[in-house]
Amino acid sequence: MAGRIEDYALIGDMQTAALVCRDGTVDWLCLPRFDSHAIFAGLLGTEEHGFWRLGPAYASDQQPPTAARRSYRGDSLILESEWDTQRGTVRVTDFMPPRDGAPQLIRIVEGVSGRVPMRSALRMRFSYGRVVPWVHKHEGRTVAVAGPDSVWFDTSAETYGKSLTTYADFTVAPGDRIAFTISWEPSHKEPPPLPEPEQSLEATEDFWREWVDHCTYHGPYREAVVRSLITLKALTYAPTGGIVAAPTTSLPEDIGGVRNWDYRYTWLRDAAITLSSLLRTGYREEARAWREWLLRAVAGDPENLQIMYGIAGERELGEAELDWLPGYENSAPVRVGNGAAHQLQLDVYGEVTEALHLAHMTGLARNDYASLLQLKLIRYLEDHWQEPDEGIWEVRGPRRHFVHSKVMAWVAVDRTIKLIESGDADGPLERWRELRDDIHRDVCERGYDKERNTFTQSYGSKELDASLLLIPQMGFLPPDDKRVIGTIEAIQRELSTSDGFILRYPTTSGDENVDGLPGDEGAFLACSFWMADDLAMIGRVDEARKLFEKLLSLRNDLGLLAEEWDPRLQRQVGNFPQAFSHVPLIDTALRLTASGAYGG
């Protein structure tokens, strides 16, 4: 059985990523890209669906021992795990070198003290655990082949096959270093070069050290901010600049339920807010690469803007269910692809425009087509902003006039007006100023409940929605506006869990499922960070700091966050690690640092 979500560590090479459990098991890895088929899918099934365990040997009737300690090596994505056994201490270093050729996952075993018996058990199953590859020797190397894929396994340890698994049993003493590497290559090509684990380790450490050196944040929350930035960089697909929402699919928002989605794609919303955090912490090259990705993805068709694309800009992300996988802790179905790709979500226009605006304001070199795209997006909104949509949370129920969507339509128009006013674009300024005023008036009249002094989830609705917390952050209304304060306090009352964290919205209203799905979900971590931001903006800075530091305590021992926190089970849920959780962590840290609202 897979570990708890927070038991996993992330390693990656900016093109794909692996999850490593506390017991030294790699339970998830897709090759060669984030969105490729998994060769280790034990995370969503059983050991029969693929895994790679490397750690101290143990009896067959026992559970594999968990590491006594683990951490990333400095500010890097190099994982170091240590086991203390009766016979001594051993360290395993796991990493994926930034790619220059074949993708590799390298594991180096090092004896620290005593003589420790070790075992590597490698069970490759292609196509999400469905296909058993042909494993054989080729010029002294072990290779697994199935269809278009081949995975090469290299080690100096002696290996043997048993029960369709490749094993290595060995012992390490102080100073011993034994490396294990898997490399992917298309099966019709020549074998990948022999790995050079020690050189790759040094190069990987150098890469991360140099990248982190560009961070401009040096405040009191630097450790949390830097770890989040590294995570966001790891979720960036280096060849194109696309940013995945998470490297996993179908980790449940509701354990045992059906709220299981594939997040291995580039949501314009998630990528845009990721971009804003990177820009504000000194990472302009990532911003430039994402802007180029956006222009290629949207191409000449901004009227048909999708809410998400593949990491290279692919448009077709058809959703399917993998019925041979039982799901994480029996949370079925396991889905690949995402049917929400063709939903109408008007807020995306605002997030994209805000990201382009921020890039422009921070001095990113001008791109004329980016300005042209922005103008085209507003012309589309001019005709469509009054339509109902599926909203930020991608509800699978009926379309509604979501207040957050209208607010972000206002943001799109407002930022474009600012672009024109700066002299860097031409457009019908007066007409769009009237449009901005019309949207603002419409939201304040139809999306605001005067009796309760709060904005609501949608026009005519009584439900609340945590996305309303973005109203002051986007500049739609000032923080001291009584309607803003009323909305913040209403959300605290009605959407707060017993732990003080924030739900996205009520999933049920009477007998109705608000989002068209059965079951429930945990507290959405991004919304809880938004609450901390808003509290700071309205002057309740001590309360904001306490909430923020409570949120930091939810991170696992490596500083990673999933999408949600289940207050009943007291554990992380949802896809992991989640960009949409780490981005607002950075934003809130920056805001609290600027306000001086942090502990000594």
ROTI-56522 format. One record per residue (C-alpha): residue number from 1; residue in three letters; x, y, z. Coordinates in steps of 0.1 Angstrom, whole numbers, padded with zeros to 4 digits. Layout:
   n res     x     y     z
 NUM ALA     X     Y     Z
...
// end
This chain:
   n res     x     y     z
   1 MET  0000  0000  0000
   2 ALA  0013  0035 -0009
   3 GLY  0023  0058  0019
   4 ARG  0004  0089  0031
   5 ILE  0006  0117  0006
   6 GLU  0029  0137  0029
   7 ASP  0052  0108  0032
   8 TYR  0065  0115 -0003
   9 ALA  0095  0135 -0015
  10 LEU  0097  0151 -0049
  11 ILE  0127  0148 -0072
  12 GLY  0128  0159 -0108
  13 ASP  0147  0172 -0138
  14 MET  0123  0200 -0151
  15 GLN  0108  0176 -0176
  16 THR  0093  0149 -0153
  17 ALA  0093  0140 -0116
  18 ALA  0093  0111 -0092
  19 LEU  0078  0106 -0058
  20 VAL  0100  0088 -0032
  21 CYS  0084  0075  0000
  22 ARG  0100  0074  0034
  23 ASP  0108  0037  0030
  24 GLY  0129  0044 -0001
  25 THR  0102  0034 -0026
  26 VAL  0097  0053 -0058
  27 ASP  0060  0048 -0063
  28 TRP  0054  0073 -0091
  29 LEU  0074  0082 -0122
  30 CYS  0063  0091 -0157
  31 LEU  0088  0089 -0186
  32 PRO  0099  0109 -0205
  33 ARG  0075  0138 -0196
  34 PHE  0053  0148 -0168
  35 ASP  0022  0137 -0188
  36 SER  0037  0104 -0202
  37 HIS  0026  0070 -0191
  38 ALA  0039  0060 -0157
  39 ILE  0065  0032 -0154
  40 PHE  0060  0032 -0116
  41 ALA  0023  0035 -0107
  42 GLY  0022  0019 -0073
  43 LEU  0010  0052 -0059
  44 LEU -0024  0046 -0075
  45 GLY -0025  0008 -0071
  46 THR -0003 -0019 -0056
  47 GLU  0033 -0031 -0061
  48 GLU  0020 -0050 -0091
  49 HIS  0017 -0017 -0109
  50 GLY  0054 -0008 -0106
  51 PHE  0078  0004 -0079
  52 TRP  0115  0007 -0071
  53 ARG  0124  0001 -0035
  54 LEU  0160  0008 -0023
  55 GLY  0168  0005  0014
  56 PRO  0180 -0018  0042
  57 ALA  0171 -0055  0037
  58 TYR  0142 -0068  0058
  59 ALA  0123 -0100  0064
  60 SER  0096 -0110  0040
  61 ASP  0070 -0109  0068
  62 GLN  0079 -0074  0078
  63 GLN  0071 -0039  0065
  64 PRO  0101 -0021  0048
  65 PRO  0118  0002  0074
  66 THR  0113  0039  0070
  67 ALA  0142  0063  0070
  68 ALA  0151  0078  0104
  69 ARG  0160  0111  0088
  70 ARG  0156  0127  0054
  71 SER  0162  0161  0039
  72 TYR  0171  0179  0008
  73 ARG  0208  0187  0004
  74 GLY  0208  0224  0010
  75 ASP  0187  0244 -0014
  76 SER  0184  0217 -0040
  77 LEU  0162  0189 -0052
  78 ILE  0187  0162 -0041
  79 LEU  0171  0140 -0015
  80 GLU  0191  0123  0012
  81 SER  0176  0096  0034
  82 GLU  0193  0078  0063
  83 TRP  0184  0046  0080
  84 ASP  0197  0035  0114
  85 THR  0197 -0003  0117
  86 GLN  0210 -0027  0142
  87 ARG  0240 -0032  0120
  88 GLY  0248  0004  0112
  89 THR  0237  0035  0094
  90 VAL  0233  0039  0056
  91 ARG  0224  0069  0034
  92 VAL  0206  0069  0000
  93 THR  0209  0099 -0022
  94 ASP  0181  0103 -0049
  95 PHE  0181  0128 -0077
  96 MET  0173  0134 -0113
  97 PRO  0200  0155 -0131
  98 PRO  0187  0184 -0152
  99 ARG  0184  0167 -0186
 100 ASP  0211  0168 -0212
 101 GLY  0202  0136 -0231
 102 ALA  0183  0106 -0217
 103 PRO  0162  0112 -0186
 104 GLN  0178  0096 -0156
 105 LEU  0169  0087 -0120
 106 ILE  0200  0081 -0100
 107 ARG  0202  0065 -0065
 108 ILE  0235  0064 -0047
 109 VAL  0239  0041 -0016
 110 GLU  0266  0052  0009
 111 GLY  0277  0033  0040
 112 VAL  0279  0056  0070
 113 SER  0287  0032  0099
 114 GLY  0288 -0006  0104
 115 ARG  0280 -0031  0077
 116 VAL  0244 -0028  0065
 117 PRO  0227 -0054  0042
 118 MET  0208 -0036  0015
 119 ARG  0183 -0046 -0012
 120 SER  0171 -0030 -0044
 121 ALA  0138 -0043 -0058
 122 LEU  0129 -0029 -0092
 123 ARG  0096 -0037 -0108
 124 MET  0089 -0018 -0140
 125 ARG  0054 -0018 -0154
 126 PHE  0047  0003 -0184
 127 SER  0015  0021 -0194
 128 TYR  0004  0029 -0158
 129 GLY  0011 -0006 -0145
 130 ARG -0007 -0024 -0173
 131 VAL  0022 -0037 -0194
 132 VAL  0049 -0061 -0183
 133 PRO  0080 -0052 -0203
 134 TRP  0105 -0077 -0218
 135 VAL  0135 -0075 -0194
 136 HIS  0168 -0088 -0207
 137 LYS  0206 -0082 -0208
 138 HIS  0222 -0062 -0236
 139 GLU  0260 -0060 -0235
 140 GLY  0261 -0063 -0197
 141 ARG  0232 -0038 -0191
 142 THR  0197 -0046 -0180
 143 VAL  0170 -0032 -0203
 144 ALA  0132 -0033 -0201
 145 VAL  0114 -0029 -0234
 146 ALA  0077 -0025 -0243
 147 GLY  0064 -0009 -0275
 148 PRO  0080  0025 -0280
 149 ASP  0097  0026 -0246
 150 SER  0129  0012 -0232
 151 VAL  0143  0017 -0197
 152 TRP  0180  0009 -0190
 153 PHE  0191 -0002 -0155
 154 ASP  0228  0003 -0146
 155 THR  0246 -0006 -0114
 156 SER  0279 -0022 -0103
 157 ALA  0259 -0044 -0079
 158 GLU  0251 -0079 -0090
 159 THR  0215 -0083 -0100
 160 TYR  0191 -0112 -0105
 161 GLY  0155 -0117 -0116
 162 LYS  0127 -0132 -0096
 163 SER  0089 -0129 -0099
 164 LEU  0092 -0104 -0128
 165 THR  0113 -0082 -0106
 166 THR  0150 -0072 -0108
 167 TYR  0168 -0075 -0074
 168 ALA  0202 -0066 -0061
 169 ASP  0214 -0078 -0026
 170 PHE  0246 -0062 -0013
 171 THR  0262 -0049  0019
 172 VAL  0277 -0014  0024
 173 ALA  0305 -0004  0049
 174 PRO  0317  0031  0057
 175 GLY  0330  0048  0026
 176 ASP  0313  0024  0002
 177 ARG  0293  0041 -0026
 178 ILE  0272  0020 -0050
 179 ALA  0251  0037 -0077
 180 PHE  0219  0026 -0094
 181 THR  0205  0044 -0124
 182 ILE  0175  0040 -0147
 183 SER  0176  0059 -0181
 184 TRP  0147  0061 -0206
 185 GLU  0152  0060 -0244
 186 PRO  0129  0053 -0273
 187 SER  0131  0016 -0279
 188 HIS  0141  0020 -0316
 189 LYS  0172  0041 -0308
 190 GLU  0206  0031 -0297
 191 PRO  0212  0025 -0259
 192 PRO  0217  0057 -0238
 193 PRO  0253  0064 -0227
 194 LEU  0265  0048 -0196
 195 PRO  0256  0070 -0166
 196 GLU  0282  0089 -0146
 197 PRO  0264  0092 -0112
 198 GLU  0291  0111 -0093
 199 GLN  0296  0137 -0120
 200 SER  0258  0140 -0124
 201 LEU  0254  0146 -0087
 202 GLU  0280  0174 -0087
 203 ALA  0264  0190 -0117
 204 THR  0229  0187 -0102
 205 GLU  0240  0204 -0070
 206 ASP  0257  0232 -0089
 207 PHE  0226  0237 -0110
 208 TRP  0204  0242 -0080
 209 ARG  0229  0264 -0061
 210 GLU  0233  0287 -0090
 211 TRP  0195  0289 -0096
 212 VAL  0186  0297 -0060
 213 ASP  0213  0324 -0059
 214 HIS  0190  0345 -0081
 215 CYS  0163  0347 -0054
 216 THR  0158  0383 -0043
 217 TYR  0138  0374 -0012
 218 HIS  0158  0375  0020
 219 GLY  0131  0378  0046
 220 PRO  0123  0358  0077
 221 TYR  0104  0331  0058
 222 ARG  0133  0325  0033
 223 GLU  0135  0287  0040
 224 ALA  0098  0282  0031
 225 VAL  0099  0306  0002
 226 VAL  0130  0290 -0014
 227 ARG  0117  0255 -0010
 228 SER  0084  0266 -0027
 229 LEU  0104  0283 -0055
 230 ILE  0124  0251 -0060
 231 THR  0092  0232 -0062
 232 LEU  0077  0255 -0087
 233 LYS  0109  0253 -0108
 234 ALA  0106  0215 -0106
 235 LEU  0071  0218 -0120
 236 THR  0083  0238 -0151
 237 TYR  0087  0219 -0183
 238 ALA  0121  0232 -0194
 239 PRO  0119  0227 -0232
 240 THR  0088  0249 -0235
 241 GLY  0083  0269 -0203
 242 GLY  0049  0253 -0196
 243 ILE  0042  0248 -0159
 244 VAL  0022  0218 -0146
 245 ALA -0002  0222 -0118
 246 ALA  0012  0191 -0101
 247 PRO  0032  0161 -0113
 248 THR  0005  0135 -0103
 249 THR -0029  0124 -0113
 250 SER -0059  0112 -0093
 251 LEU -0045  0117 -0058
 252 PRO -0080  0122 -0041
 253 GLU -0094  0154 -0027
 254 ASP -0117  0131 -0007
 255 ILE -0101  0098  0004
 256 GLY -0122  0069 -0011
 257 GLY -0142  0093 -0032
 258 VAL -0144  0103 -0069
 259 ARG -0128  0138 -0068
 260 ASN -0097  0126 -0086
 261 TRP -0082  0146 -0114
 262 ASP -0052  0147 -0137
 263 TYR -0031  0178 -0129
 264 ARG -0001  0171 -0152
 265 TYR -0011  0199 -0176
 266 THR -0006  0237 -0178
 267 TRP -0036  0256 -0164
 268 LEU -0034  0292 -0176
 269 ARG -0046  0303 -0142
 270 ASP -0020  0283 -0122
 271 ALA  0008  0291 -0145
 272 ALA  0000  0328 -0145
 273 ILE  0000  0331 -0107
 274 THR  0032  0310 -0106
 275 LEU  0047  0335 -0130
 276 SER  0038  0364 -0107
 277 SER  0055  0348 -0078
 278 LEU  0086  0340 -0098
 279 LEU  0088  0376 -0111
 280 ARG  0085  0391 -0076
 281 THR  0114  0369 -0064
 282 GLY  0138  0376 -0092
 283 TYR  0131  0349 -0118
 284 ARG  0126  0368 -0151
 285 GLU  0139  0341 -0174
 286 GLU  0111  0317 -0163
 287 ALA  0086  0346 -0169
 288 ARG  0100  0351 -0204
 289 ALA  0098  0314 -0212
 290 TRP  0062  0311 -0200
 291 ARG  0052  0342 -0220
 292 GLU  0066  0325 -0251
 293 TRP  0048  0293 -0243
 294 LEU  0015  0312 -0239
 295 LEU  0019  0329 -0273
 296 ARG  0026  0296 -0290
 297 ALA -0003  0278 -0272
 298 VAL -0029  0305 -0279
 299 ALA -0014  0311 -0314
 300 GLY -0038  0331 -0337
 301 ASP -0069  0319 -0320
 302 PRO -0074  0338 -0287
 303 GLU -0112  0337 -0291
 304 ASN -0110  0299 -0284
 305 LEU -0087  0303 -0254
 306 GLN -0086  0271 -0234
 307 ILE -0083  0271 -0196
 308 MET -0054  0245 -0199
 309 TYR -0031  0230 -0224
 310 GLY -0005  0203 -0226
 311 ILE  0030  0212 -0215
 312 ALA  0040  0218 -0251
 313 GLY  0008  0236 -0259
 314 GLU -0013  0206 -0269
 315 ARG -0050  0213 -0270
 316 GLU -0066  0178 -0269
 317 LEU -0065  0165 -0234
 318 GLY -0093  0139 -0236
 319 GLU -0103  0124 -0202
 320 ALA -0102  0086 -0197
 321 GLU -0104  0062 -0168
 322 LEU -0078  0036 -0160
 323 ASP -0100  0008 -0147
 324 TRP -0072 -0016 -0139
 325 LEU -0059  0008 -0112
 326 PRO -0078  0007 -0079
 327 GLY -0068  0042 -0070
 328 TYR -0049  0057 -0041
 329 GLU -0065  0041 -0010
 330 ASN -0093  0029 -0032
 331 SER -0102  0063 -0045
 332 ALA -0115  0055 -0079
 333 PRO -0117  0063 -0107
 334 VAL -0081  0070 -0118
 335 ARG -0083  0095 -0145
 336 VAL -0058  0106 -0172
 337 GLY -0065  0136 -0194
 338 ASN -0088  0163 -0182
 339 GLY -0123  0170 -0195
 340 ALA -0124  0205 -0180
 341 ALA -0100  0217 -0208
 342 HIS -0129  0230 -0229
 343 GLN -0149  0246 -0201
 344 LEU -0156  0283 -0202
 345 GLN -0138  0300 -0173
 346 LEU -0139  0338 -0179
 347 ASP -0116  0344 -0149
 348 VAL -0086  0330 -0169
 349 TYR -0086  0361 -0191
 350 GLY -0080  0382 -0160
 351 GLU -0052  0359 -0147
 352 VAL -0034  0359 -0180
 353 THR -0037  0396 -0185
 354 GLU -0026  0403 -0149
 355 ALA  0005  0381 -0155
 356 LEU  0013  0399 -0188
 357 HIS  0008  0432 -0170
 358 LEU  0032  0423 -0141
 359 ALA  0058  0411 -0166
 360 HIS  0055  0445 -0184
 361 MET  0057  0464 -0151
 362 THR  0088  0445 -0139
 363 GLY  0107  0454 -0171
 364 LEU  0105  0421 -0191
 365 ALA  0115  0430 -0226
 366 ARG  0085  0441 -0247
 367 ASN  0069  0416 -0270
 368 ASP  0045  0432 -0295
 369 TYR  0025  0400 -0300
 370 ALA  0019  0398 -0262
 371 SER  0004  0432 -0263
 372 LEU -0017  0423 -0294
 373 LEU -0029  0391 -0276
 374 GLN -0039  0412 -0246
 375 LEU -0060  0435 -0268
 376 LYS -0076  0405 -0286
 377 LEU -0086  0389 -0252
 378 ILE -0103  0421 -0242
 379 ARG -0122  0423 -0274
 380 TYR -0135  0388 -0267
 381 LEU -0144  0397 -0232
 382 GLU -0163  0428 -0244
 383 ASP -0188  0404 -0261
 384 HIS -0188  0376 -0236
 385 TRP -0183  0388 -0200
 386 GLN -0220  0388 -0193
 387 GLU -0222  0350 -0200
 388 PRO -0224  0324 -0172
 389 ASP -0193  0301 -0169
 390 GLU -0179  0271 -0150
 391 GLY -0158  0294 -0128
 392 ILE -0124  0291 -0111
 393 TRP -0132  0257 -0094
 394 GLU -0143  0240 -0127
 395 VAL -0176  0229 -0114
 396 ARG -0193  0201 -0133
 397 GLY -0227  0214 -0125
 398 PRO -0246  0241 -0144
 399 ARG -0229  0273 -0155
 400 ARG -0235  0303 -0133
 401 HIS -0226  0340 -0132
 402 PHE -0197  0335 -0108
 403 VAL -0187  0367 -0090
 404 HIS -0150  0359 -0091
 405 SER -0152  0354 -0129
 406 LYS -0167  0388 -0133
 407 VAL -0141  0404 -0110
 408 MET -0113  0389 -0131
 409 ALA -0130  0401 -0163
 410 TRP -0128  0436 -0147
 411 VAL -0091  0429 -0139
 412 ALA -0084  0420 -0175
 413 VAL -0100  0453 -0188
 414 ASP -0083  0474 -0161
 415 ARG -0048  0461 -0168
 416 THR -0053  0466 -0205
 417 ILE -0064  0501 -0199
 418 LYS -0032  0507 -0180
 419 LEU -0012  0492 -0209
 420 ILE -0028  0517 -0233
 421 GLU -0023  0546 -0209
 422 SER  0014  0537 -0206
 423 GLY  0017  0543 -0244
 424 ASP  0027  0507 -0251
 425 ALA -0005  0497 -0269
 426 ASP -0034  0514 -0288
 427 GLY -0070  0507 -0282
 428 PRO -0105  0523 -0277
 429 LEU -0096  0538 -0243
 430 GLU -0129  0555 -0235
 431 ARG -0150  0526 -0246
 432 TRP -0130  0502 -0224
 433 ARG -0131  0526 -0195
 434 GLU -0169  0525 -0198
 435 LEU -0167  0486 -0200
 436 ARG -0146  0485 -0168
 437 ASP -0172  0507 -0150
 438 ASP -0201  0485 -0163
 439 ILE -0185  0453 -0150
 440 HIS -0178  0469 -0117
 441 ARG -0213  0482 -0113
 442 ASP -0228  0448 -0123
 443 VAL -0208  0429 -0097
 444 CYS -0216  0453 -0069
 445 GLU -0253  0453 -0077
 446 ARG -0259  0416 -0086
 447 GLY -0231  0398 -0067
 448 TYR -0235  0415 -0033
 449 ASP -0259  0405 -0005
 450 LYS -0268  0438  0013
 451 GLU -0285  0420  0041
 452 ARG -0255  0399  0051
 453 ASN -0229  0425  0039
 454 THR -0210  0400  0017
 455 PHE -0204  0392 -0019
 456 THR -0217  0358 -0029
 457 GLN -0205  0329 -0050
 458 SER -0227  0338 -0080
 459 TYR -0255  0362 -0089
 460 GLY -0286  0354 -0069
 461 SER -0268  0329 -0047
 462 LYS -0266  0328 -0009
 463 GLU -0235  0306 -0009
 464 LEU -0201  0320 -0002
 465 ASP -0169  0313 -0021
 466 ALA -0133  0317 -0010
 467 SER -0123  0332 -0044
 468 LEU -0140  0363 -0032
 469 LEU -0110  0369 -0010
 470 LEU -0092  0380 -0041
 471 ILE -0114  0411 -0045
 472 PRO -0091  0434 -0025
 473 GLN -0059  0417 -0037
 474 MET -0069  0424 -0074
 475 GLY -0077  0460 -0066
 476 PHE -0114  0457 -0074
 477 LEU -0122  0474 -0041
 478 PRO -0099  0488 -0014
 479 PRO -0093  0466  0017
 480 ASP -0110  0491  0040
 481 ASP -0143  0490  0020
 482 LYS -0171  0477  0043
 483 ARG -0182  0452  0017
 484 VAL -0147  0437  0016
 485 ILE -0144  0434  0054
 486 GLY -0179  0420  0055
 487 THR -0170  0393  0029
 488 ILE -0138  0383  0048
 489 GLU -0157  0380  0081
 490 ALA -0185  0360  0064
 491 ILE -0161  0336  0049
 492 GLN -0144  0332  0083
 493 ARG -0178  0323  0098
 494 GLU -0192  0300  0071
 495 LEU -0162  0285  0053
 496 SER -0138  0280  0081
 497 THR -0129  0245  0094
 498 SER -0124  0236  0131
 499 ASP -0087  0241  0125
 500 GLY -0093  0276  0112
 501 PHE -0085  0268  0075
 502 ILE -0107  0278  0046
 503 LEU -0130  0257  0024
 504 ARG -0134  0267 -0013
 505 TYR -0172  0267 -0011
 506 PRO -0199  0246  0005
 507 THR -0200  0214 -0016
 508 THR -0237  0209 -0007
 509 SER -0266  0233 -0002
 510 GLY -0296  0215  0012
 511 ASP -0300  0184 -0010
 512 GLU -0281  0198 -0039
 513 ASN -0245  0192 -0048
 514 VAL -0232  0227 -0056
 515 ASP -0204  0215 -0079
 516 GLY -0222  0186 -0095
 517 LEU -0201  0160 -0077
 518 PRO -0208  0136 -0048
 519 GLY -0187  0136 -0017
 520 ASP -0168  0163  0001
 521 GLU -0134  0178  0002
 522 GLY -0108  0192  0025
 523 ALA -0097  0228  0032
 524 PHE -0082  0243  0001
 525 LEU -0047  0255  0011
 526 ALA -0046  0284 -0014
 527 CYS -0078  0298  0000
 528 SER -0063  0297  0035
 529 PHE -0033  0316  0024
 530 TRP -0056  0342  0007
 531 MET -0073  0346  0040
 532 ALA -0040  0354  0057
 533 ASP -0033  0379  0029
 534 ASP -0067  0396  0034
 535 LEU -0063  0398  0072
 536 ALA -0030  0415  0068
 537 MET -0045  0440  0042
 538 ILE -0073  0450  0066
 539 GLY -0049  0455  0095
 540 ARG -0053  0423  0114
 541 VAL -0017  0415  0110
 542 ASP -0011  0394  0141
 543 GLU -0041  0371  0131
 544 ALA -0027  0369  0096
 545 ARG  0008  0359  0108
 546 LYS -0006  0332  0131
 547 LEU -0027  0317  0103
 548 PHE  0002  0318  0080
 549 GLU  0025  0300  0104
 550 LYS -0002  0275  0112
 551 LEU -0003  0268  0074
 552 LEU  0035  0264  0073
 553 SER  0032  0237  0100
 554 LEU  0010  0216  0076
 555 ARG  0040  0212  0052
 556 ASN  0056  0178  0053
 557 ASP  0091  0174  0067
 558 LEU  0105  0185  0034
 559 GLY  0084  0216  0030
 560 LEU  0059  0203  0005
 561 LEU  0022  0208  0002
 562 ALA -0006  0190 -0016
 563 GLU -0037  0208 -0028
 564 GLU -0058  0204  0004
 565 TRP -0058  0196  0041
 566 ASP -0084  0171  0054
 567 PRO -0094  0185  0089
 568 ARG -0111  0152  0098
 569 LEU -0082  0129  0090
 570 GLN -0055  0155  0098
 571 ARG -0036  0148  0066
 572 GLN -0028  0162  0032
 573 VAL -0051  0153  0003
 574 GLY -0051  0160 -0034
 575 ASN -0024  0161 -0061
 576 PHE  0011  0166 -0048
 577 PRO  0030  0188 -0046
 578 GLN  0006  0214 -0058
 579 ALA  0018  0247 -0075
 580 PHE -0015  0264 -0064
 581 SER -0005  0258 -0028
 582 HIS  0031  0269 -0030
 583 VAL  0024  0301 -0050
 584 PRO  0002  0318 -0024
 585 LEU  0027  0306  0003
 586 ILE  0053  0328 -0014
 587 ASP  0028  0357 -0019
 588 THR  0017  0357  0017
 589 ALA  0053  0356  0029
 590 LEU  0062  0386  0008
 591 ARG  0032  0405  0021
 592 LEU  0038  0397  0057
 593 THR  0075  0406  0054
 594 ALA  0066  0439  0038
 595 SER  0042  0447  0066
 596 GLY  0067  0436  0093
 597 ALA  0041  0411  0106
 598 TYR  0063  0382  0116
 599 GLY  0075  0367  0148
 600 GLY  0109  0375  0162
// end
